[in-house]
Amino acid sequence: LGVSYALDDDPNTPYALGSANATLKLGEATTWLVETAQSERDSSLVQLESKGYGFRTELRHDGEKFAARMFYGRTTDDFDNPLAVLNQGRREASAKATYSFSDATDLMVEAIQTQDATIGADRLGGQIALGHWFNGIFHAEAGVRYFDDEVQAGAPLQNTTTFSSVYNFQTSGSLPV
C-alpha cells in the first residue's frame, strides 16, 4: 500500500497532486496493481482552476512458460501530471500474452485500444507473432498485425503525429502505440 501527496505553493502556479496505490500478490507469479490520483490547480493570474483524476489497474503474470499482462487506465481531461503514464484525457486498455514452447521459441498475442479525448483520436490494434532466438543473439519474428486509427476531422494536425502511448513497456516488435 502507498500514498503520496505533493504541494507546490507558488502563488503564480499553485498545484497539488495526491495518489494512492495498492499491489496485491495473487500467487507466486501473479500480481495486481491499482492506482488512483488527483491533481488540482488553484486559480491565479497565470492559470485557471482545474481538478482532474486518473486511475490505472494492471494484472501481471510472469510464469515459467506463460506470461501475461492486462492493463486499463483512464484520465479526465483536467488531469494534470506531466510524469503520469497516461496524460490528460486518455483511456487505454491492453492485453498481451506470451507462451514459450522452449527457451528459443515463443508465441505472442497482443491487443490494444486507446483513446485521446484532447485530439479526438482512437486506435484499435492487435497482433500475433511467432518468434525464435538463434544462438541467444538474433531474434526472428513472423506474424500479422492489424490496427485502425481514427482522428476527428477538426483535430490539430501536429498532434496526430504524436498520438502514442506513454505506457508501452512492451518489448520491441510490440504494437507501436
C-alpha positions in Angstrom: 0.0 0.0 0.0 1.2 3.5 -0.7 0.0 7.1 -0.6 1.7 10.3 -1.7 0.9 14.0 -1.7 2.9 16.9 -3.3 2.1 20.6 -2.8 3.6 23.5 -4.8 2.5 26.7 -3.0 4.0 29.0 -5.6 1.4 31.9 -5.7 1.6 32.1 -9.5 1.0 28.4 -10.1 -0.5 26.7 -7.0 -0.6 22.9 -7.6 -1.3 19.8 -5.6 -1.1 16.1 -6.5 -2.2 13.2 -4.4 -2.2 9.4 -5.1 -2.9 6.1 -3.5 -1.9 2.6 -4.7 -2.1 -1.0 -3.8 -0.3 -4.1 -5.1 -1.7 -7.5 -4.2 0.3 -10.7 -4.8 -2.3 -13.2 -6.0 0.1 -16.1 -6.4 3.7 -17.0 -6.8 3.9 -15.4 -10.3 0.8 -13.1 -10.4 0.3 -9.5 -9.1 -2.4 -7.0 -9.3 -1.8 -3.2 -9.1 -4.4 -0.5 -8.6 -3.6 3.2 -8.5 -5.6 6.4 -8.4 -4.6 10.0 -8.4 -6.0 13.5 -8.3 -4.4 16.8 -9.5 -5.6 20.2 -8.5 -4.6 23.7 -9.7 -5.9 26.8 -8.0 -6.9 29.9 -9.9 -4.1 32.5 -10.2 -3.0 35.3 -12.6 -1.4 32.7 -14.9 -3.7 29.6 -14.6 -7.3 28.6 -14.3 -8.7 26.4 -11.6 -8.8 22.7 -12.5 -9.2 19.4 -10.8 -8.6 16.1 -12.6 -8.5 12.4 -11.8 -6.5 9.4 -13.0 -6.9 5.7 -12.5 -5.0 2.6 -13.6 -5.0 -1.1 -12.9 -2.7 -3.9 -14.1 -2.8 -7.6 -13.7 0.5 -9.3 -14.5 1.6 -12.9 -14.6 5.2 -14.0 -15.1 5.3 -17.7 -15.2 8.0 -20.0 -16.4 6.2 -20.8 -19.7 3.4 -18.3 -19.8 3.5 -14.6 -19.2 0.5 -12.2 -19.5 -0.3 -8.6 -18.8 -3.7 -6.8 -18.8 -3.8 -3.1 -18.3 -6.6 -0.4 -18.1 -6.1 3.3 -17.4 -8.2 6.4 -17.6 -7.6 10.1 -17.0 -10.0 13.0 -17.1 -9.5 16.0 -19.4 -8.3 18.1 -16.5 -5.8 15.6 -15.0 -2.5 17.4 -14.9 0.5 15.3 -14.1 3.3 15.5 -16.7 5.0 12.5 -15.1 2.0 10.2 -15.3 2.0 7.1 -17.5 -1.3 8.5 -19.1 -1.6 12.2 -20.0 -4.8 14.3 -20.0 -8.0 12.8 -21.4 -6.7 9.3 -22.1 -8.2 5.9 -21.9 -6.2 2.7 -22.6 -6.8 -1.0 -22.4 -4.4 -3.6 -23.5 -3.6 -7.3 -23.1 -0.5 -9.2 -24.1 0.2 -12.9 -23.6 3.3 -14.9 -24.5 3.7 -18.7 -24.4 7.2 -20.2 -24.5 7.4 -23.5 -26.3 11.1 -23.7 -25.4 14.0 -21.3 -24.4 14.2 -20.2 -28.0 10.7 -20.3 -29.4 7.6 -18.4 -28.3 4.1 -17.3 -29.4 2.9 -13.8 -28.6 -0.6 -12.3 -28.9 -1.4 -8.7 -28.1 -4.4 -6.3 -28.3 -4.8 -2.6 -27.5 -7.5 0.0 -27.6 -6.6 3.6 -26.8 -8.4 7.0 -27.0 -7.1 10.5 -26.7 -10.0 12.9 -26.0 -7.9 16.0 -26.3 -7.4 15.4 -30.1 -10.3 13.1 -30.7 -8.2 10.1 -31.7 -8.9 6.4 -31.4 -6.7 3.4 -32.1 -7.6 -0.3 -32.1 -5.0 -2.9 -32.8 -3.8 -6.4 -32.4 -1.1 -8.8 -33.4 0.0 -12.4 -33.2 3.6 -13.5 -33.8 5.8 -16.5 -33.6 9.4 -15.7 -32.5 12.6 -17.7 -32.3 16.1 -16.9 -30.9 19.1 -18.0 -32.8 22.2 -18.6 -30.6 20.6 -16.3 -27.9 21.7 -13.3 -30.0 19.5 -12.9 -33.0 15.7 -12.9 -32.7 13.5 -13.5 -35.8 9.7 -12.9 -35.6 6.9 -13.6 -38.1 3.3 -12.6 -37.6 0.4 -10.4 -38.6 -0.6 -7.1 -37.2 -3.8 -5.0 -37.5 -4.5 -1.5 -36.5 -7.2 1.1 -37.2 -6.6 4.8 -36.4 -9.3 7.3 -36.4 -8.8 11.0 -35.8 -11.6 13.6 -35.8 -11.6 15.9 -38.8 -11.0 19.0 -36.7 -8.1 17.7 -34.8 -4.9 19.8 -34.9 -2.5 18.2 -37.5 0.6 18.5 -35.3 -1.0 16.3 -32.6 -1.9 13.4 -34.9 1.8 12.6 -35.5 2.4 12.3 -31.7 -0.5 10.0 -30.9 1.2 7.3 -29.0 1.0 5.6 -25.6 3.5 6.7 -23.0 2.6 3.4 -21.2 4.1 1.0 -23.7 6.5 -1.2 -21.8 6.2 -3.9 -24.4 9.2 -5.5 -26.0 10.4 -4.5 -29.4 8.1 -5.8 -32.1 5.0 -4.9 -30.0 2.3 -2.6 -31.2 3.6 0.9 -31.9 1.1 2.7 -29.8 
